[in-house]
Amino acid sequence: MINLFYSIISYGIIIFTGLVGLFLLIILILFLNDTLINQNMKPEDFKDQKPRLIIEDYLSGKVKAWGILQNRSGKVIRQFSAVLEGRWDGKQLILDEKFNWSDGEIQTRQWQINKIDEHNYEGTAGDVIGKAKGYSYGPAFKFEYVLIVPVKGREIKITFDDWIFKQDEKVAINRAKMTKFGIKVAELTVMFEKD
């Protein structure tokens, strides 16, 4: 009887270990897949393309935006419209954002974005952890940051890989991949129109 008990326990440990190992393998594959895909596109890839996006020029004044939020499988889960108002003082862009979500939520954020040199920026905002890093080449602007996002009464840290591509003097398109522990949790698509 005792041997049967130990056999059942041993068999249960083997199954549990196998399931944990399988789960960890799946997480590793998802992480590597997202990491390798993310490394394919760099801001410098756009250095010789036009029109040139100088973020402090484009976001100075009033810019309107419309966007969708998709979950990891691509289903649209929220939509919004937004108004952005920026002020450039020659060194720093102060950008006020107001998002009107389709479910009635209103969200605001103020960015302080400093230009380090022709291609590099740093930014801060009240719900951003540490400093955002920005890179500008040709029509592309990449912004990397960790945002505190309220979800069901909790606050979670989400990493943003945020790309803006200027189309012409008025229109730009934004795609942001949102990850947690390196695994994609959502994507944001935004269309900007400068007044």
C-alpha positions as CSV (number, residue, x, y, z in Angstrom):
1,M,0.0,0.0,0.0
2,I,2.8,2.4,0.9
3,N,4.6,1.5,-2.3
4,L,1.5,2.3,-4.3
5,F,1.2,5.6,-2.5
6,Y,4.8,6.6,-3.3
7,S,4.2,5.5,-6.9
8,I,1.2,7.7,-7.2
9,I,3.1,10.7,-5.7
10,S,6.1,10.1,-7.9
11,Y,3.9,9.9,-11.0
12,G,2.1,13.1,-10.0
13,I,5.5,14.9,-9.6
14,I,6.6,13.7,-13.0
15,I,3.4,15.0,-14.6
16,F,3.5,18.3,-12.7
17,T,7.2,18.8,-13.6
18,G,6.4,18.0,-17.2
19,L,3.5,20.5,-17.3
20,V,5.6,23.2,-15.6
21,G,8.4,22.6,-18.1
22,L,6.0,22.7,-21.0
23,F,4.6,26.0,-19.7
24,L,8.0,27.5,-19.3
25,L,9.0,26.4,-22.8
26,I,5.9,28.1,-24.3
27,I,6.7,31.3,-22.4
28,L,10.3,31.1,-23.6
29,I,9.2,30.6,-27.2
30,L,6.8,33.6,-27.0
31,F,9.5,35.8,-25.5
32,L,12.1,34.9,-28.0
33,N,9.7,35.3,-30.9
34,D,8.7,38.8,-29.8
35,T,12.3,39.8,-29.0
36,L,13.6,38.6,-32.3
37,I,10.8,40.2,-34.3
38,N,11.3,43.5,-32.4
39,Q,15.0,43.6,-33.4
40,N,14.3,43.6,-37.1
41,M,13.2,47.2,-37.3
42,K,15.5,50.0,-36.1
43,P,15.0,53.8,-36.3
44,E,18.2,54.1,-38.3
45,D,16.5,52.0,-41.1
46,F,14.6,55.2,-42.0
47,K,17.4,57.7,-42.0
48,D,17.3,58.4,-45.8
49,Q,13.5,58.4,-46.2
50,K,11.2,61.4,-46.4
51,P,9.2,63.3,-45.2
52,R,11.3,64.0,-42.2
53,L,9.5,63.8,-38.9
54,I,10.8,66.3,-36.4
55,I,8.6,65.4,-33.4
56,E,8.8,68.8,-31.7
57,D,7.6,70.6,-34.9
58,Y,4.9,68.1,-35.7
59,L,3.4,68.0,-32.2
60,S,3.6,71.8,-31.6
61,G,0.2,73.3,-31.7
62,K,-3.0,71.2,-31.9
63,V,-3.1,67.6,-33.2
64,K,-6.2,65.4,-33.4
65,A,-6.0,61.7,-33.1
66,W,-8.2,58.6,-33.5
67,G,-7.2,55.1,-32.4
68,I,-8.0,51.5,-31.6
69,L,-6.7,49.2,-28.9
70,Q,-6.4,45.5,-29.8
71,N,-5.8,42.6,-27.4
72,R,-3.0,40.1,-28.1
73,S,-5.2,38.1,-30.5
74,G,-6.0,41.2,-32.6
75,K,-9.6,41.8,-31.4
76,V,-10.5,45.5,-31.1
77,I,-11.4,46.0,-27.4
78,R,-11.5,49.9,-27.2
79,Q,-11.5,52.9,-29.4
80,F,-10.7,56.6,-28.7
81,S,-10.4,60.1,-30.0
82,A,-7.8,62.5,-28.6
83,V,-6.6,66.0,-28.7
84,L,-2.9,66.8,-28.3
85,E,-1.5,70.3,-27.7
86,G,2.2,70.9,-27.7
87,R,4.5,73.8,-26.8
88,W,8.1,73.8,-27.9
89,D,10.5,76.3,-26.2
90,G,13.6,75.4,-28.1
91,K,14.8,72.7,-25.7
92,Q,11.7,71.0,-24.3
93,L,8.3,69.9,-25.8
94,I,5.4,70.1,-23.3
95,L,2.7,67.8,-24.7
96,D,-0.8,67.7,-23.2
97,E,-2.8,64.7,-24.3
98,K,-6.6,64.2,-23.7
99,F,-8.0,60.8,-24.6
100,N,-11.8,60.2,-24.9
101,W,-12.4,56.5,-24.8
102,S,-15.5,54.9,-26.4
103,D,-16.5,53.5,-23.0
104,G,-16.7,57.0,-21.5
105,E,-13.3,57.1,-19.7
106,I,-11.4,60.3,-20.1
107,Q,-7.6,60.1,-19.7
108,T,-5.0,62.9,-19.6
109,R,-1.3,62.9,-19.7
110,Q,1.4,65.6,-19.9
111,W,4.7,64.7,-21.4
112,Q,7.9,66.7,-21.0
113,I,10.2,65.7,-23.9
114,N,13.8,66.9,-24.1
115,K,15.8,66.9,-27.3
116,I,19.2,65.5,-26.5
117,D,20.6,65.9,-30.1
118,E,19.4,65.6,-33.7
119,H,18.2,62.0,-33.2
120,N,17.8,61.3,-29.5
121,Y,15.1,62.4,-27.0
122,E,14.2,61.7,-23.4
123,G,10.7,62.1,-21.9
124,T,8.9,61.9,-18.7
125,A,5.2,61.9,-17.7
126,G,3.3,61.3,-14.4
127,D,2.4,57.7,-15.2
128,V,5.7,56.8,-16.9
129,I,8.3,54.9,-14.9
130,G,11.8,56.5,-15.3
131,K,12.6,58.1,-18.6
132,A,11.2,57.4,-22.0
133,K,13.8,57.1,-24.8
134,G,13.1,58.6,-28.2
135,Y,14.9,58.1,-31.5
136,S,14.1,60.1,-34.7
137,Y,15.3,59.2,-38.2
138,G,13.6,60.2,-41.5
139,P,9.8,59.9,-41.2
140,A,10.1,57.6,-38.1
141,F,10.0,58.4,-34.4
142,K,10.4,55.5,-31.9
143,F,9.5,56.0,-28.2
144,E,10.3,53.3,-25.6
145,Y,8.8,53.6,-22.1
146,V,7.1,51.8,-19.2
147,L,3.6,53.1,-18.5
148,I,1.5,52.4,-15.4
149,V,-1.8,51.2,-16.7
150,P,-5.0,50.8,-14.5
151,V,-6.5,47.4,-15.1
152,K,-9.6,46.2,-13.1
153,G,-8.7,48.3,-10.0
154,R,-5.0,47.4,-10.2
155,E,-2.0,49.3,-11.7
156,I,0.3,47.3,-13.9
157,K,3.5,48.2,-15.6
158,I,3.3,47.9,-19.4
159,T,6.3,48.4,-21.7
160,F,5.5,50.4,-24.9
161,D,7.4,50.1,-28.2
162,D,5.8,53.1,-29.8
163,W,6.5,54.1,-33.5
164,I,5.1,57.2,-35.3
165,F,5.5,57.5,-39.1
166,K,4.9,60.8,-40.7
167,Q,2.9,60.5,-44.0
168,D,2.8,64.2,-45.0
169,E,2.6,67.6,-43.4
170,K,-0.7,66.8,-41.6
171,V,-0.9,63.1,-41.2
172,A,1.1,60.6,-39.1
173,I,0.4,57.0,-38.2
174,N,1.3,55.5,-34.8
175,R,1.7,51.8,-33.9
176,A,2.6,50.7,-30.4
177,K,3.2,47.2,-29.2
178,M,2.5,46.7,-25.5
179,T,4.3,44.0,-23.6
180,K,4.5,42.5,-20.1
181,F,7.6,40.4,-19.3
182,G,8.5,40.5,-23.0
183,I,5.2,39.0,-24.1
184,K,2.8,41.1,-26.2
185,V,-0.4,41.9,-24.4
186,A,-1.9,44.5,-26.7
187,E,-1.4,46.8,-29.7
188,L,-2.4,50.4,-30.3
189,T,-3.0,52.0,-33.7
190,V,-3.4,55.7,-34.0
191,M,-3.9,58.2,-36.8
192,F,-2.8,61.8,-36.2
193,E,-4.0,64.9,-38.0
194,K,-2.2,68.2,-37.4
195,D,-4.4,71.3,-37.5
